[in-house]
Amino acid sequence: MAEMGKGVTAGKLAINVQKRLTRAQEKVMQKLGKADETRDVAFEEMVSNFNKQMIEGSKLQKDMKAYLLAVKTMHDASRRLQDCLAEMYEPDWFGKEEMDALTEEMIEKEMDNNLEDTDTLWLDYHQNITDKSLNTLDSYLTQFPDIKTRIAKRDRKMVDFDSARHHFSSLQKGKKKDEAKIAKAEEELGKAQKIFEELNVELQDELPVLFDNRVGVYVNTFQGLAGHQEKFHKEMGKLNQNLNDIMTKLEEQREIKKGGSEAATTEESAKSEEANHSEAASPPPKSAVTNGSDGDLPPGFIYKVKAVHEYAATDGDELELKVGDSVLVLAFENPDEQDDGWLLGVQETHWLQNKDISIKGVFPENFTQKV
């Protein structure tokens, strides 16, 4: 014979099997209408509220975890974006000689501090929501499994009570009364009733309190979440403003450098025009780059540039560029038509082959490098 499990005897096992069989028979009789069933409408409503409350709490917990995961994902994405910006922000973008080294160092320091503060803010935001909102929900939901188990036990004990009640009643109504059996049945009925009523009273006291507590839990959860969101976005707004100020300084440096370059170009052009004032038919000023004899240069030639980035023309008057293309920059016939940051030119290969500037076009200056 197989050995019984630890703590389980053959007698206990037989009693448990008998209880399950008796409960099953009682439920069948109740469903067939051959036995009455103890009903408590108020308690059934409490159980319905409990199940609804447990489902809603579990859903809120699940959505809160999903929200925290999204916060972490957003934090990681923000960190990668900020790291990308930090890597791209190179001190020599605009030339070390032209930039104020002290200002440049200050901007880099501000950038590092801004990125560090942003990272800390995300971490604090995630941790605060976890501590104040998610942990509150977790603690709240730990009550439900035990109460759910006790409700199920109460239902089983109610079936046992009904079964004992029906058994006692049937013995009393029998033609041949066995007083010993009736006494034993009455004793079993008393025990079953006591166990059922104890569980029933406990749950009737606890379930309404638990149901009312849900309001306080929801208030604390969402008040905490709203407060942390408000603080986070307020502080993040300050950091975003700092970042915007840094970018403004960067743009100002670019404008200063650009203004200095344009002033130097204007001064050089003025000197050239003054030197050639008496020669109306003389060719436009040439760059310092040697590019063959005068006959090899197109009318209006200023200097030559090389494309360092590809540029796809988006309009009919634009010039398409590929990395490495050499372009001969030409003077605008009407200087007022020139937009800031744009040059007019013709591909050098086309000019050398065709001596034609009819397909000249404009292109962004910052996509090229002067040679």
C-alpha positions as CSV (number, residue, x, y, z in Angstrom):
1,M,0.0,0.0,0.0
2,A,1.3,3.4,-0.9
3,E,2.5,5.6,1.9
4,M,0.2,8.5,2.8
5,G,1.5,12.0,2.5
6,K,3.0,13.7,5.5
7,G,0.3,14.8,8.0
8,V,-2.5,13.0,6.1
9,T,-4.0,9.9,7.6
10,A,-6.4,7.5,5.9
11,G,-9.2,8.5,8.2
12,K,-8.8,12.3,7.4
13,L,-8.6,11.5,3.7
14,A,-11.8,9.5,3.9
15,I,-13.6,12.3,5.8
16,N,-12.5,14.9,3.2
17,V,-13.7,12.6,0.4
18,Q,-17.0,12.1,2.2
19,K,-17.4,15.9,2.7
20,R,-16.9,16.6,-1.0
21,L,-19.3,13.9,-2.0
22,T,-22.0,15.2,0.4
23,R,-21.5,18.8,-0.8
24,A,-21.8,17.6,-4.4
25,Q,-25.0,15.7,-3.7
26,E,-26.4,18.7,-1.8
27,K,-25.8,21.1,-4.7
28,V,-27.4,18.7,-7.1
29,M,-30.5,18.4,-4.9
30,Q,-30.6,22.2,-4.6
31,K,-30.3,22.7,-8.4
32,L,-33.1,20.2,-8.9
33,G,-35.3,22.1,-6.4
34,K,-35.5,19.1,-4.1
35,A,-33.7,20.9,-1.3
36,D,-33.9,24.5,-0.1
37,E,-30.7,26.7,-0.2
38,T,-29.6,29.2,2.4
39,R,-29.5,32.6,0.7
40,D,-28.2,35.9,1.9
41,V,-28.9,38.6,-0.7
42,A,-27.0,41.3,1.2
43,F,-23.9,39.1,1.5
44,E,-24.1,38.2,-2.2
45,E,-24.1,41.9,-3.0
46,M,-21.0,42.3,-0.8
47,V,-19.3,39.5,-2.7
48,S,-20.2,41.1,-6.1
49,N,-18.7,44.4,-4.9
50,F,-15.6,42.5,-3.7
51,N,-15.1,40.8,-7.1
52,K,-15.6,44.1,-8.9
53,Q,-13.2,45.9,-6.5
54,M,-10.5,43.2,-7.0
55,I,-10.8,43.3,-10.8
56,E,-10.6,47.1,-10.8
57,G,-7.6,47.1,-8.4
58,S,-5.7,44.5,-10.4
59,K,-6.3,46.5,-13.6
60,L,-5.1,49.7,-12.0
61,Q,-2.0,47.9,-10.7
62,K,-1.3,46.5,-14.2
63,D,-1.8,49.9,-15.8
64,M,0.4,51.6,-13.2
65,K,3.2,49.1,-13.9
66,A,2.7,49.8,-17.7
67,Y,2.9,53.6,-17.0
68,L,6.2,53.1,-15.0
69,L,7.6,51.0,-17.8
70,A,6.7,53.8,-20.2
71,V,8.4,56.3,-18.0
72,K,11.5,54.1,-17.9
73,T,11.4,53.8,-21.7
74,M,10.9,57.5,-22.1
75,H,13.9,58.1,-19.8
76,D,16.1,55.8,-21.8
77,A,15.0,57.5,-25.0
78,S,15.6,60.9,-23.5
79,R,19.0,59.8,-22.3
80,R,20.0,58.5,-25.7
81,L,18.9,61.7,-27.3
82,Q,20.8,63.9,-24.8
83,D,23.9,61.7,-25.2
84,C,23.6,62.1,-29.0
85,L,23.5,65.9,-28.5
86,A,26.5,65.8,-26.2
87,E,28.5,63.8,-28.7
88,M,27.6,66.1,-31.6
89,Y,28.5,69.3,-29.6
90,E,32.1,69.6,-30.7
91,P,34.3,72.5,-29.6
92,D,35.8,73.0,-33.1
93,W,32.5,73.2,-35.1
94,F,33.1,76.8,-35.9
95,G,36.9,77.0,-35.7
96,K,38.9,77.4,-32.6
97,E,40.5,80.7,-33.7
98,E,37.2,82.4,-34.3
99,M,35.4,81.2,-31.1
100,D,35.8,82.6,-27.6
101,A,37.4,79.7,-25.8
102,L,36.2,80.8,-22.4
103,T,32.5,81.1,-23.6
104,E,32.9,77.8,-25.3
105,E,34.1,76.1,-22.1
106,M,31.2,77.7,-20.2
107,I,28.6,76.3,-22.6
108,E,30.1,72.8,-22.5
109,K,30.0,72.9,-18.7
110,E,26.4,74.0,-18.8
111,M,25.5,71.3,-21.2
112,D,27.1,68.6,-19.0
113,N,25.2,69.9,-15.9
114,N,22.0,70.1,-17.8
115,L,22.2,66.4,-19.0
116,E,23.1,65.2,-15.5
117,D,20.2,67.1,-13.9
118,T,17.8,65.7,-16.6
119,D,18.9,62.1,-15.8
120,T,18.5,62.6,-12.1
121,L,15.0,64.1,-12.5
122,W,13.8,61.1,-14.5
123,L,15.2,58.7,-11.9
124,D,13.5,60.5,-9.1
125,Y,10.2,60.7,-10.9
126,H,10.2,56.9,-11.5
127,Q,11.2,56.1,-8.0
128,N,8.6,58.5,-6.4
129,I,5.8,57.0,-8.4
130,T,7.0,53.5,-7.4
131,D,7.2,54.3,-3.7
132,K,4.1,56.4,-3.3
133,S,1.6,55.0,-5.9
134,L,2.6,51.5,-7.0
135,N,3.7,50.2,-3.6
136,T,0.4,51.6,-2.1
137,L,-1.6,49.6,-4.7
138,D,0.5,46.5,-4.1
139,S,-0.1,46.7,-0.3
140,Y,-3.8,47.3,-0.9
141,L,-4.2,44.2,-3.2
142,T,-2.4,41.8,-0.8
143,Q,-5.6,41.7,1.2
144,F,-7.7,40.2,-1.6
145,P,-6.3,36.6,-1.9
146,D,-6.9,35.8,1.8
147,I,-10.5,37.2,1.7
148,K,-11.2,35.4,-1.6
149,T,-10.1,32.1,0.0
150,R,-12.3,32.8,3.1
151,I,-15.3,33.6,0.9
152,A,-14.9,30.3,-0.9
153,K,-14.6,28.5,2.4
154,R,-17.7,30.2,3.7
155,D,-19.6,29.0,0.6
156,R,-18.5,25.4,1.3
157,K,-19.4,25.6,5.0
158,M,-22.8,27.0,3.9
159,V,-23.4,23.9,1.8
160,D,-22.3,21.7,4.8
161,F,-24.8,23.6,7.0
162,D,-27.6,23.1,4.5
163,S,-26.7,19.4,4.1
164,A,-26.7,18.9,7.9
165,R,-29.9,20.7,8.3
166,H,-31.6,18.6,5.6
167,H,-30.2,15.4,7.1
168,F,-31.5,16.3,10.6
169,S,-34.9,17.2,9.2
170,S,-35.2,14.0,7.2
171,L,-34.4,11.9,10.4
172,Q,-37.0,13.8,12.3
173,K,-39.7,13.2,9.7
174,G,-38.8,9.5,9.3
175,K,-41.4,6.8,10.3
176,K,-38.9,4.9,12.4
177,K,-37.1,7.4,14.6
178,D,-33.7,6.5,15.8
179,E,-33.1,8.9,18.7
180,A,-29.3,8.2,18.7
181,K,-29.0,9.1,15.0
182,I,-31.2,12.2,15.5
183,A,-29.1,13.4,18.5
184,K,-25.9,12.9,16.5
185,A,-27.4,14.7,13.5
186,E,-28.5,17.6,15.7
187,E,-25.0,17.8,17.1
188,E,-23.4,17.9,13.6
189,L,-26.0,20.5,12.6
190,G,-24.9,22.7,15.5
191,K,-21.3,22.4,14.6
192,A,-21.9,23.2,11.0
193,Q,-24.0,26.1,11.8
194,K,-21.5,27.6,14.2
195,I,-18.6,27.3,11.7
196,F,-20.7,28.9,8.9
197,E,-22.0,31.7,11.1
198,E,-18.5,32.6,12.4
199,L,-17.1,32.9,8.9
200,N,-20.2,34.7,7.7
201,V,-20.1,37.3,10.5
202,E,-16.4,38.0,10.0
203,L,-16.8,38.5,6.3
204,Q,-20.0,40.7,6.8
205,D,-17.9,43.0,9.0
206,E,-14.8,43.1,6.8
207,L,-16.2,43.3,3.2
208,P,-18.0,46.7,3.6
209,V,-14.9,48.2,5.2
210,L,-12.7,46.9,2.5
211,F,-15.1,48.2,-0.2
212,D,-15.1,51.7,1.4
213,N,-11.3,51.8,1.6
214,R,-11.0,51.7,-2.2
215,V,-11.9,55.4,-2.3
216,G,-9.0,56.4,-0.1
217,V,-6.6,54.1,-2.0
218,Y,-7.6,55.6,-5.3
219,V,-7.4,59.2,-4.0
220,N,-3.9,58.6,-2.5
221,T,-2.7,56.8,-5.7
222,F,-3.8,59.5,-8.1
223,Q,-3.1,62.5,-5.9
224,G,0.5,61.2,-5.5
225,L,0.8,60.5,-9.2
226,A,-0.6,64.0,-10.1
227,G,1.7,65.7,-7.6
228,H,4.8,63.9,-8.9
229,Q,3.8,64.6,-12.5
230,E,3.4,68.3,-11.7
231,K,6.7,68.5,-10.0
232,F,8.5,66.6,-12.7
233,H,7.2,68.6,-15.6
234,K,7.9,71.9,-13.8
235,E,11.5,70.9,-13.1
236,M,11.8,69.5,-16.6
237,G,10.5,72.7,-18.0
238,K,13.3,74.6,-16.3
239,L,15.9,72.2,-17.7
240,N,14.4,72.5,-21.2
241,Q,14.6,76.3,-20.9
242,N,18.3,75.9,-19.9
243,L,18.9,73.7,-23.0
244,N,17.1,76.2,-25.1
245,D,19.3,79.0,-23.7
246,I,22.4,76.9,-24.5
247,M,21.2,76.4,-28.1
248,T,20.6,80.2,-28.4
249,K,24.2,80.9,-27.3
250,L,25.4,78.4,-29.9
251,E,23.3,80.1,-32.6
252,E,24.6,83.5,-31.5
253,Q,28.2,82.2,-31.8
254,R,27.4,81.0,-35.3
255,E,25.9,84.4,-36.3
256,I,29.0,86.2,-34.9
257,K,31.3,84.0,-36.9
258,K,29.2,84.3,-40.0
259,G,29.1,88.1,-39.6
260,G,32.9,88.2,-39.2
261,S,33.3,86.1,-42.4
262,E,30.9,88.3,-44.4
263,A,32.7,91.5,-43.2
264,A,36.0,90.1,-44.3
265,T,34.6,89.1,-47.7
266,T,33.0,92.5,-48.1
267,E,36.2,94.3,-47.2
268,E,38.2,92.2,-49.7
269,S,35.6,92.8,-52.4
270,A,35.7,96.5,-51.8
271,K,39.5,96.6,-52.2
272,S,39.2,94.7,-55.4
273,E,36.5,97.0,-56.8
274,E,38.6,100.0,-55.9
275,A,41.7,98.6,-57.6
276,N,39.7,97.8,-60.8
277,H,37.4,100.8,-60.8
278,S,38.8,102.3,-64.0
279,E,38.5,98.9,-65.8
280,A,34.8,98.5,-66.4
281,A,35.3,95.5,-68.6
282,S,37.7,93.7,-66.2
283,P,36.6,90.2,-65.0
284,P,35.2,89.7,-61.4
285,P,37.6,89.2,-58.6
286,K,39.1,85.7,-58.4
287,S,39.8,83.7,-55.3
288,A,43.2,82.9,-54.1
289,V,42.8,79.4,-55.3
290,T,44.5,78.8,-58.6
291,N,42.1,77.5,-61.2
292,G,43.7,78.0,-64.6
293,S,43.8,81.0,-66.9
294,D,41.1,83.7,-67.2
295,G,39.6,82.0,-70.2
296,D,39.0,78.9,-68.2
297,L,36.8,80.7,-65.7
298,P,33.0,81.5,-66.1
299,P,31.8,85.1,-66.1
300,G,31.2,86.3,-62.5
301,F,33.4,83.6,-61.0
302,I,34.4,84.3,-57.3
303,Y,35.9,81.2,-55.8
304,K,35.6,77.4,-55.8
305,V,34.0,75.1,-53.2
306,K,33.7,71.4,-52.6
307,A,30.5,69.6,-51.5
308,V,30.9,67.9,-48.1
309,H,27.3,66.8,-47.8
310,E,24.8,65.6,-50.4
311,Y,22.0,68.0,-51.3
312,A,18.9,67.1,-53.3
313,A,17.5,70.0,-55.3
314,T,13.9,70.8,-54.3
315,D,13.3,73.6,-56.8
316,G,14.1,74.3,-60.5
317,D,16.6,77.0,-59.6
318,E,18.6,74.8,-57.2
319,L,21.8,72.9,-57.8
320,E,22.1,69.3,-56.8
321,L,25.2,68.3,-54.9
322,K,27.0,65.0,-54.3
323,V,29.9,64.7,-51.8
324,G,33.1,65.6,-53.5
325,D,31.6,67.8,-56.3
326,S,33.6,70.9,-57.2
327,V,31.4,73.9,-57.7
328,L,32.4,77.3,-59.2
329,V,30.7,80.0,-57.2
330,L,29.3,82.9,-59.3
331,A,28.2,86.4,-58.4
332,F,24.5,87.1,-58.4
333,E,23.5,89.5,-61.2
334,N,21.2,91.2,-58.6
335,P,22.7,91.0,-55.1
336,D,19.3,91.6,-53.6
337,E,18.2,88.1,-54.9
338,Q,20.8,86.4,-52.7
339,D,19.4,84.8,-49.6
340,D,21.5,84.4,-46.4
341,G,23.4,81.2,-46.4
342,W,22.9,80.4,-50.1
343,L,25.4,80.6,-53.0
344,L,25.0,80.6,-56.8
345,G,27.3,78.3,-58.8
346,V,27.8,75.8,-61.6
347,Q,29.3,72.3,-61.5
348,E,33.0,72.6,-62.5
349,T,32.9,69.5,-64.7
350,H,30.0,70.9,-66.6
351,W,31.8,74.2,-67.2
352,L,35.0,72.6,-68.3
353,Q,33.2,70.4,-70.8
354,N,30.6,72.8,-72.1
355,K,31.7,76.3,-71.2
356,D,28.1,76.9,-70.4
357,I,26.5,78.4,-67.2
358,S,22.9,78.0,-68.2
359,I,22.4,75.3,-65.7
360,K,23.8,77.2,-62.8
361,G,21.8,77.0,-59.6
362,V,21.7,78.0,-55.9
363,F,22.8,75.7,-53.1
364,P,23.2,75.9,-49.3
365,E,26.6,77.3,-48.3
366,N,27.0,75.1,-45.2
367,F,26.9,72.0,-47.4
368,T,30.2,73.0,-49.0
369,Q,33.7,73.9,-48.0
370,K,35.9,76.6,-49.7
371,V,39.0,75.3,-51.4
